[in-house]
Amino acid sequence: GSPDDRQLLEGMEIVGMKRFMHHYNFPPYCSGEIKPLRGPGRREIGHGALAEKALLPLIPTYEEFPYTIRVVSEILSSNGSTSMASVSSSSLALMDAGVPIKSPAAGIAIGLVLDKENNSYKILTDIQGPEDHHGDMDFKVAGTIKGITALQLDVKIEGINQDIIKEALARAKKARFEILDKIEKVLAKPREELSPYAPRILTIQIDPDKIREVIGPGGKIINEIIEKTNATIDIQDSGLIFITSSKEESAQKAVEWIKNIVREVVVGETFQGRVKRILNFGAFVEILPGQEGLVHISKLAPYHVRRVEDVVNIGDIVSVKVISIDEQGRINLALIQKNTSK
């Protein structure tokens, strides 16, 4: 989505905008149950948050990739760690969509069966449902080829020692690398082209002092651009502008419009513009979107002109030349040619 699609966070401790979201859905039929479908429960929210935390370090920065990203993991069947499967599948989905993530991530659940009487234990890799139910530990480990991005440890015993942790992490690393190898065989890197269903975002940097010219009085200019190009425009205080549209040509049209608004007019340039206003002393011609210049009555023709309307009328398309720009930025023009078509 566009930058405007970011989620607004307003909590007691967290305030800001969230541009990457991972949602996890676990319908009752995944575990052979029949229940009414209602809002997400604590388990779904927790699993979604864990997978989101594992994927967040991979997401490119706002400056690199200003899209709002939402990934949904739809669980169809469960006999293991679906949250860790969500990490692996979401990495693949992001790359397939053309999101330039730094590297794929994968997750694995490590289990434990502890024999207190004999003071022995067994580490289990990629635990299934019965092993999770009867076992003593569910240690979820997610990460990339370079390291771990998220951990979650659930135990049913009083605690575990360092030896168990070391062995569990070693097992998780080996399993994670195997999964990453499988992912790489399917898709080694993010696709160079974005998904055709993704909007197109173009950026343009302007002088912050020119922002008011792009917005216009009461938002008149920016609303006109949005209406005529069907693009969404997000302006940052720094002068960085994001233009979003479902069609790249529409976004490009908005970019060119904004460039024309903020561009500096140079003496000697020629333009083709429309006569917008007529006063006794001359005609105002729009040479660029939002920029008008005055053609003084003495510059309308090489001969004496008694009335401005004798040469031009409102709506006429005329060719003009910039002859001067005063200290207040007012543009003075001279008429070169009047076109017959309007």
ZINORCOR-V188302 format. One record per backbone hydrogen bond with DSSP energy under -1.0 kcal/mol. CO is the residue of the C=O (numbers start at 0). NH is the residue of the N-H. Records with the same first field share a line. If there is no record, write none. Layout:
BEGIN
CO=NH ; NH
END
This chain:
BEGIN
0=67
1=4
2=5
6=17
8=15
13=10
15=8
17=6
18=68
20=70
22=72
24=74
26=29
27=30 ; 32
28=31
29=77
40=44
41=45
42=46
43=47
44=48
45=49
46=50
47=51
48=52
49=53
50=54
51=55
54=57
55=58
57=101
60=64
68=20
70=22
72=24
79=81
80=84
81=85
82=86
83=87
84=88
85=89
86=90
87=91
88=92
89=93
90=94
91=95
92=96
93=98
94=97 ; 190
96=194
98=100
105=142
107=140
108=125 ; 126
109=138
110=123
111=135
112=121
114=119
119=114
121=112
123=110
127=131
128=132
129=133
130=134
135=155
137=153
138=109
139=151
140=107
141=148 ; 149
142=105
146=143
149=141
151=139
153=137
160=164
161=165
162=166
163=167
164=168
165=169
166=170
167=171
168=172
169=173
170=174
171=175
172=176
173=177
174=178
175=179
176=180
177=181
178=182
179=183
180=184
181=185
182=186
194=197
199=244
201=242
203=240
206=209
207=210
209=213
210=214
211=215
214=221
215=218
216=219
218=222
219=223
220=224
221=225
222=226
223=227
224=228
225=229
231=243
233=241
235=238
238=205
239=235
240=203
241=233
242=201
243=231
244=199
246=250
247=251
248=252
249=253
250=254
251=255
252=256
253=257
254=258
255=259
256=260
257=261
258=262
265=268
268=321
270=319
272=317
273=285
274=314
276=283
280=296
281=278
282=294
283=275 ; 276
284=292
285=273
287=290
290=286 ; 287
292=284
293=332
294=282
295=298
298=334
306=309
307=310 ; 311
312=315
315=274
316=338
317=272
318=335 ; 336
319=270
320=333
321=267
323=331
325=328
329=325
330=293
331=322 ; 323
333=320
336=318
END
